[in-house]
Amino acid sequence: MNSEQIIGLDNAHVLHTYGRNPLALTQGSGLTAYSPEGKPYLDFTSGIGVTSLGFCNPAWVAAVSQQAAALQHTSNLYYTAPCAQLAAKLCARTGLDKVFFANSGAEANEGAIKAARKYSVDKYGPGRHKVITLVNSFHGRTVMTLTATGQDVFHNYFGPFNEGFAYAPAGDLDALTALVDHTTCAVMLELVQGEGGVMALAPDYVAAVRALCKEKDLLLIVDEVQTGVGRTGKFLCCEHYGFVPDIVTLAKGLGGGLPIGAVLMTDAVAAGMTPGTHGSTYGGNPVACAGANVVLDTLTDEFLHKTDALAQQLRAGLEKLPHVKGLSGIGLMVGIDFADGIKAADVLAACREKGLLVLTAKTRLRLLPPLVLTAQDVDACLEILGGVLAEMPAPAAE
């Protein structure tokens, strides 16, 4: 099928819930994807942070293929080696004690909220269930995680929404403290608000939130669905802030391209999650876990050190490009703010035409390249993006 046929068939039968680019992709290798007509595209999106090892990494393909040929699914009534091995690696890497496997970031966040509420009910009894999140946060598209999301635009059409959530402006400790009462059980943060504009929280604010949680015996949940698995130069973004939370959620880059989510927690929280309290038909699927094991084995400290150096190269180059007003985010989670009235959506469209795939987040251009990028990939991205920005019309004279 050619691009026109694929797009036409999709538009005729797939629900129109996505603002798709007019582009079909059929194969890829490394950081390069190809249209049916053979045009190459340099991918600086990772499928929104998912293909952490790029397209069709050979070790990942071999592990997934071998597992699919051996045993593709059993359900959680039985044990499998890929699931057990992945759980052990994640606990060792994060400093947390137990993990529950789901299929997405939204499911992982829903599991985290349930675990926090169960812990609080077990310890304090019913009624202590409120979770405080931040304004401009994004935690998923289930009804519960939409409610947890601190953006009014998501709180339409699908009500009634869940009770038990409150929202504090990011960085405003007084506002967050004022929301804490006898019904509060947890605070849930993204250390870098991804969909909210690639905005990192200040370290002193995070430290103060941690102290507040400890004082009030509130669980601290960190949503690392987008920031985790090496995206910021550390395995967890929490490492930049120097702490291990009570609950961490992962997804996106963990599977390297297959659906998987994970909720990691301390033994104290895990104690309440007994048989029947939570579950997932596909959670811990051996094929997805086989792929995730390759991701974990690849992201050594040495690998992430090299990735961080490439992130610095990328950021230094971006700062020199025309119309770039400032950068946000951490590591290879990059937000670009433009001056001179330049719109990120226009830059995205122009980059696509020239063979570079990028993203937007609010008013910023967003880059989430695969973690296996090279210095040559960085240079290629800067050349295309720089050329696009140089061709942008100058602002009208006042």
Sequence and secondary structure as in RCSB ss.txt:
>XXXX:A:sequence
MNSEQIIGLDNAHVLHTYGRNPLALTQGSGLTAYSPEGKPYLDFTSGIGVTSLGFCNPAWVAAVSQQAAALQHTS
NLYYTAPCAQLAAKLCARTGLDKVFFANSGAEANEGAIKAARKYSVDKYGPGRHKVITLVNSFHGRTVMTLTATG
QDVFHNYFGPFNEGFAYAPAGDLDALTALVDHTTCAVMLELVQGEGGVMALAPDYVAAVRALCKEKDLLLIVDEV
QTGVGRTGKFLCCEHYGFVPDIVTLAKGLGGGLPIGAVLMTDAVAAGMTPGTHGSTYGGNPVACAGANVVLDTLT
DEFLHKTDALAQQLRAGLEKLPHVKGLSGIGLMVGIDFADGIKAADVLAACREKGLLVLTAKTRLRLLPPLVLTA
QDVDACLEILGGVLAEMPAPAAE
>XXXX:A:secstr
  HHHHHHHHHHHS S S   S    EEEBTEEE TT  EEEESSHHHHT TT BT HHHHHHHHHHHHH S   
TTS  HHHHHHHHHHHHHHS  EEEEESSHHHHHHHHHHHHHHHHHHHH TT  EEEEEBT    SSHHHHHHSB
 GGGSSSS S  SSEEEE TT HHHHHHH  TTEEEEEE SEETTTTSEE  HHHHHHHHHHHHHHT EEEEE T
TTTTTTTSSSSTHHHHT   SEEEE GGGGSSS  EEEEE HHHHTT  TTS   SSTT HHHHHHHHHHHHH  
HHHHHHHHHHHHHHHHHHHTSTTEEEEEEETTEEEEEE TT  HHHHHHHHHHTTEE EEETTEEEE   TT  H
HHHHHHHHHHHHHHHHS      
